[in-house]
Amino acid sequence: QVQVVESGGGLVQAGGSLRLSCAASGHRFSNYAMGWFRQAPGKEREFVAGISWRGETTYSSDSVKGRFTISRDNAKNTVSLQMNSLKPEDTAVYYCAAQLHIGGPIVTVAGYDNWGRGTQVTVSS
């Protein structure tokens, strides 16, 4: 099992940038696919971006493609989400997720067993 903790959320104006980080503890982090999800009030949790175990493959939702970039550093047991050109509709609690999976990115909520507690991102207009 791996435990994950998110950081880096905050309040930013529309058009601004934030970088979220997810620190993982536990062994064999490099064998885990990692993902970022978000949940706005009254809405279901949705996929944002995912990255494969070695980091060579990423996948992003259409709503963030071209604006958000996911990356990982297996030497430091971290995964990051660089968010640029933020919009008010990006406001949500952002969650990091991990799943033991030697393969490509996982894009569904059900595909992950390990979740952080989330970090709030608020984008003002």
ZAKOL-922391 format. One record per residue: residue in three letters; x, y, z of N, C-alpha, C in turn. Coordinates in nm, 3 decimals. Atoms other than C-alpha are relative to their C-alpha. Layout:
N
REC   aa    neast   nnorth      nup   caeast  canorth     caup    ceast   cnorth      cup
REC  ala        X        Y        Z        X        Y        Z        X        Y        Z
...
END
This chain:
125
REC   aa    neast   nnorth      nup   caeast  canorth     caup    ceast   cnorth      cup
REC  gln    0.083   -0.119    0.000    0.000    0.000    0.000    0.087    0.125    0.000
REC  val   -0.068   -0.127    0.001    0.102    0.358   -0.056   -0.095    0.105    0.055
REC  gln    0.079   -0.112   -0.050   -0.018    0.668    0.123    0.041    0.125   -0.076
REC  val   -0.028   -0.121    0.077   -0.047    0.999   -0.061   -0.056    0.121    0.072
REC  val    0.040   -0.126   -0.063   -0.069    1.356    0.064    0.019    0.112   -0.101
REC  glu   -0.004   -0.109    0.095   -0.153    1.654   -0.154    0.041    0.130    0.068
REC  ser   -0.031   -0.135   -0.047   -0.025    2.009   -0.118    0.001    0.094   -0.119
REC  gly   -0.016   -0.099    0.105   -0.011    2.332   -0.313   -0.127    0.071   -0.043
REC  gly    0.123   -0.068    0.036   -0.374    2.433   -0.334   -0.004    0.142    0.052
REC  gly    0.012   -0.136   -0.046   -0.491    2.786   -0.278   -0.098    0.080   -0.082
REC  leu    0.088   -0.093    0.072   -0.672    3.090   -0.413    0.082    0.072   -0.107
REC  val   -0.070   -0.065    0.110   -0.571    3.229   -0.751   -0.102    0.067   -0.091
REC  gln    0.089   -0.068    0.095   -0.719    3.471   -1.003   -0.005   -0.076   -0.132
REC  ala    0.014    0.061    0.131   -0.846    3.352   -1.337    0.118    0.040   -0.089
REC  gly   -0.117   -0.022    0.082   -0.560    3.316   -1.581    0.131   -0.031    0.068
REC  gly   -0.121    0.028   -0.077   -0.313    3.238   -1.306    0.039   -0.146   -0.002
REC  ser   -0.055    0.135   -0.004   -0.117    2.925   -1.226    0.015   -0.049    0.143
REC  leu   -0.030    0.068   -0.125   -0.080    2.678   -0.942    0.069   -0.131   -0.032
REC  arg   -0.064    0.131    0.016    0.133    2.370   -0.896   -0.036   -0.084    0.122
REC  leu    0.034    0.094   -0.107   -0.006    2.083   -0.692    0.106   -0.109    0.007
REC  ser   -0.094    0.109   -0.021    0.222    1.822   -0.543   -0.066   -0.111    0.080
REC  cys    0.050    0.116   -0.072    0.151    1.475   -0.416    0.122   -0.081    0.044
REC  ala   -0.110    0.076   -0.055    0.398    1.303   -0.186   -0.050   -0.137    0.041
REC  ala    0.041    0.138   -0.029    0.378    0.926   -0.158    0.098   -0.066    0.095
REC  ser   -0.083    0.078   -0.090    0.504    0.707    0.120   -0.035   -0.148   -0.017
REC  gly    0.020    0.142    0.024    0.544    0.332    0.109    0.098   -0.046   -0.104
REC  his   -0.103    0.051    0.089    0.752    0.107   -0.101   -0.050   -0.015   -0.143
REC  arg    0.028    0.026    0.140    0.768    0.062   -0.474   -0.094    0.100   -0.064
REC  phe    0.081   -0.106    0.061    0.614    0.395   -0.569    0.008   -0.010   -0.151
REC  ser   -0.019    0.004    0.145    0.754    0.343   -0.918   -0.087   -0.105   -0.067
REC  asn    0.090    0.099    0.057    0.514    0.050   -0.966   -0.146    0.045   -0.001
REC  tyr    0.136   -0.051   -0.011    0.211    0.272   -0.920   -0.032    0.097   -0.113
REC  ala    0.056   -0.104    0.085    0.005    0.454   -1.178   -0.058    0.107    0.092
REC  met    0.045   -0.112   -0.082   -0.086    0.798   -1.045   -0.101    0.086   -0.075
REC  gly    0.099   -0.083    0.064   -0.375    1.028   -1.110   -0.042    0.118    0.086
REC  trp    0.061   -0.115   -0.067   -0.531    1.360   -1.023   -0.147    0.004   -0.038
REC  phe    0.143   -0.014    0.019   -0.905    1.399   -0.980   -0.044    0.128    0.070
REC  arg    0.053   -0.117   -0.070   -1.124    1.687   -0.869   -0.150   -0.018    0.023
REC  gln    0.141    0.006   -0.032   -1.461    1.732   -0.712   -0.048    0.138    0.043
REC  ala    0.061   -0.128   -0.032   -1.664    2.052   -0.713   -0.125   -0.025    0.083
REC  pro    0.120    0.018   -0.085   -1.953    2.108   -0.470   -0.119   -0.045   -0.083
REC  gly    0.119    0.049    0.066   -2.257    1.910   -0.574    0.025   -0.082   -0.125
REC  lys   -0.033    0.076    0.121   -2.072    1.727   -0.849    0.077   -0.126    0.036
REC  glu   -0.075    0.124   -0.021   -1.917    1.386   -0.886    0.150    0.025   -0.019
REC  arg   -0.143   -0.008    0.018   -1.546    1.334   -0.863    0.033   -0.035   -0.145
REC  glu   -0.032    0.021    0.141   -1.394    1.358   -1.210    0.150   -0.009   -0.023
REC  phe   -0.138    0.017    0.039   -1.070    1.257   -1.374    0.055    0.130   -0.056
REC  val   -0.069   -0.117    0.053   -0.821    1.535   -1.446    0.119   -0.043   -0.086
REC  ala   -0.119    0.043    0.073   -0.493    1.372   -1.545    0.057   -0.125    0.063
REC  gly   -0.062    0.122   -0.049   -0.310    1.042   -1.514    0.135   -0.022   -0.065
REC  ile   -0.134    0.027    0.049    0.043    0.917   -1.560    0.036   -0.145    0.028
REC  ser   -0.037    0.141   -0.014    0.185    0.570   -1.611    0.111   -0.017    0.103
REC  trp   -0.094    0.031   -0.107    0.419    0.396   -1.369    0.139    0.053   -0.026
REC  arg   -0.134   -0.052    0.029    0.736    0.505   -1.547   -0.004    0.144   -0.047
REC  gly    0.010   -0.140    0.039    0.600    0.842   -1.648    0.007    0.027   -0.148
REC  glu   -0.017   -0.023    0.143    0.629    0.787   -2.021   -0.131    0.030   -0.070
REC  thr    0.132   -0.022    0.061    0.255    0.810   -2.085   -0.086    0.081    0.094
REC  thr    0.094   -0.080   -0.076    0.014    1.075   -1.968   -0.130    0.013   -0.077
REC  tyr    0.131   -0.020    0.062   -0.350    1.140   -2.033   -0.073    0.106    0.081
REC  ser    0.072   -0.107   -0.068   -0.560    1.446   -1.953   -0.143    0.007   -0.053
REC  ser    0.137   -0.019    0.044   -0.928    1.522   -1.968   -0.007    0.114   -0.100
REC  asp    0.016   -0.104    0.101   -1.051    1.740   -2.250   -0.010    0.139    0.062
REC  ser    0.023   -0.130   -0.064   -1.142    2.016   -2.006    0.129    0.066    0.046
REC  val   -0.126   -0.059   -0.047   -0.779    2.066   -1.897    0.114   -0.017   -0.100
REC  lys   -0.106    0.026    0.097   -0.586    1.953   -2.202    0.058    0.131   -0.054
REC  gly   -0.067   -0.121    0.045   -0.329    2.212   -2.303    0.023    0.101    0.109
REC  arg   -0.017   -0.094   -0.112   -0.351    2.387   -1.966    0.067   -0.066    0.121
REC  phe   -0.054    0.074   -0.115   -0.260    2.122   -1.706    0.099   -0.104   -0.049
REC  thr   -0.101    0.100    0.033    0.046    1.898   -1.709    0.032   -0.083    0.124
REC  ile   -0.035    0.091   -0.109    0.104    1.593   -1.492    0.141   -0.052   -0.023
REC  ser   -0.136    0.055    0.009    0.455    1.471   -1.415    0.030   -0.075    0.130
REC  arg   -0.038    0.075   -0.120    0.628    1.241   -1.167    0.151   -0.009    0.010
REC  asp   -0.141    0.021   -0.027    0.967    1.196   -1.007    0.009   -0.123    0.089
REC  asn   -0.002    0.124   -0.077    1.010    0.836   -0.900    0.114   -0.004    0.101
REC  ala   -0.110   -0.006   -0.097    1.336    0.916   -0.722   -0.043    0.071    0.128
REC  lys    0.047   -0.078   -0.116    1.149    1.155   -0.492   -0.138   -0.043    0.047
REC  asn    0.135    0.048   -0.037    0.819    0.964   -0.473   -0.103    0.112   -0.006
REC  thr    0.095   -0.109    0.012    0.625    1.263   -0.597   -0.064    0.002   -0.139
REC  val    0.067   -0.027    0.126    0.376    1.348   -0.867   -0.056    0.142    0.010
REC  ser    0.040   -0.140   -0.001    0.285    1.702   -0.967   -0.105    0.027   -0.107
REC  leu    0.096   -0.047    0.099    0.010    1.881   -1.151    0.020    0.150   -0.016
REC  gln   -0.019   -0.141    0.032    0.107    2.210   -1.313   -0.125    0.049   -0.068
REC  met    0.126   -0.050    0.052   -0.207    2.412   -1.374    0.020    0.144   -0.045
REC  asn   -0.014   -0.134    0.058   -0.190    2.712   -1.605   -0.134    0.046   -0.057
REC  ser    0.122   -0.058    0.059   -0.455    2.946   -1.747   -0.124   -0.046    0.075
REC  leu    0.110    0.050   -0.081   -0.685    2.861   -1.461   -0.127    0.078   -0.023
REC  lys    0.132   -0.057    0.021   -1.056    2.924   -1.496   -0.084   -0.018    0.127
REC  pro    0.087    0.019   -0.118   -1.328    2.968   -1.232   -0.059   -0.140    0.007
REC  glu    0.057    0.135    0.000   -1.471    2.633   -1.339    0.099   -0.107    0.041
REC  asp   -0.099    0.095   -0.054   -1.147    2.468   -1.225   -0.007   -0.007    0.153
REC  thr    0.014    0.000   -0.145   -1.248    2.545   -0.867   -0.056   -0.134    0.049
REC  ala    0.038    0.132   -0.051   -1.269    2.216   -0.676    0.101   -0.043    0.105
REC  val   -0.100    0.070   -0.082   -1.101    1.994   -0.422    0.070   -0.098   -0.093
REC  tyr   -0.080    0.086    0.088   -0.819    1.816   -0.602    0.060   -0.114    0.082
REC  tyr   -0.045    0.121   -0.068   -0.728    1.461   -0.506    0.109   -0.071   -0.081
REC  cys   -0.102    0.086    0.058   -0.420    1.255   -0.574   -0.039   -0.146    0.026
REC  ala    0.035    0.141   -0.014   -0.470    0.883   -0.632    0.114   -0.086   -0.052
REC  ala   -0.106    0.093    0.038   -0.238    0.585   -0.663   -0.056   -0.140   -0.012
REC  gln    0.043    0.139    0.020   -0.286    0.234   -0.792    0.118   -0.084   -0.047
REC  leu   -0.105    0.092    0.041   -0.041   -0.055   -0.814   -0.034   -0.051   -0.139
REC  his    0.038    0.030    0.138   -0.037   -0.095   -1.190    0.119    0.026   -0.090
REC  ile   -0.113   -0.016    0.092    0.252   -0.160   -1.423   -0.058    0.004   -0.140
REC  gly    0.065   -0.018    0.128    0.087   -0.017   -1.728   -0.028    0.147   -0.023
REC  gly    0.031   -0.136    0.038   -0.069    0.293   -1.874   -0.081    0.073    0.106
REC  pro    0.077   -0.080   -0.095   -0.260    0.573   -1.701   -0.139   -0.060    0.024
REC  ile    0.135    0.044   -0.035   -0.585    0.489   -1.522   -0.088    0.124    0.010
REC  val    0.078   -0.122    0.013   -0.866    0.732   -1.588   -0.132   -0.003    0.077
REC  thr    0.127    0.010   -0.072   -1.153    0.613   -1.365    0.022    0.005    0.150
REC  val   -0.005   -0.004   -0.146   -1.227    0.674   -0.998    0.011   -0.143    0.055
REC  ala    0.002    0.139   -0.049   -1.293    0.302   -0.951    0.132   -0.071   -0.021
REC  gly   -0.127    0.065    0.028   -0.948    0.221   -1.083    0.106    0.021    0.106
REC  tyr   -0.099   -0.033   -0.102   -0.773    0.358   -0.776   -0.046   -0.044    0.139
REC  asp    0.029    0.043   -0.137   -0.755    0.216   -0.425    0.055    0.096    0.105
REC  asn   -0.068   -0.084   -0.098   -0.537    0.479   -0.260   -0.022    0.147   -0.032
REC  trp    0.037   -0.139    0.021   -0.651    0.839   -0.218    0.054    0.089    0.110
REC  gly   -0.033   -0.099   -0.099   -0.529    1.150   -0.047   -0.127    0.068    0.051
REC  arg    0.115   -0.069   -0.060   -0.752    1.383    0.154   -0.042    0.122   -0.080
REC  gly    0.037   -0.109    0.088   -0.751    1.653   -0.110    0.057    0.134    0.040
REC  thr   -0.044   -0.137   -0.023   -0.642    2.013   -0.146   -0.091    0.093   -0.080
REC  gln    0.097   -0.090    0.062   -0.872    2.305   -0.225    0.069    0.094   -0.099
REC  val   -0.042   -0.098    0.100   -0.819    2.508   -0.542   -0.119    0.089   -0.029
REC  thr    0.107   -0.095    0.026   -1.026    2.822   -0.580    0.051    0.104   -0.100
REC  val   -0.037   -0.095    0.104   -1.011    3.035   -0.894   -0.106    0.110   -0.004
REC  ser    0.094   -0.112    0.000   -1.169    3.378   -0.872   -0.005    0.066   -0.136
REC  ser    0.018   -0.063    0.133   -1.308    3.560   -1.173    0.034    0.148    0.005
END
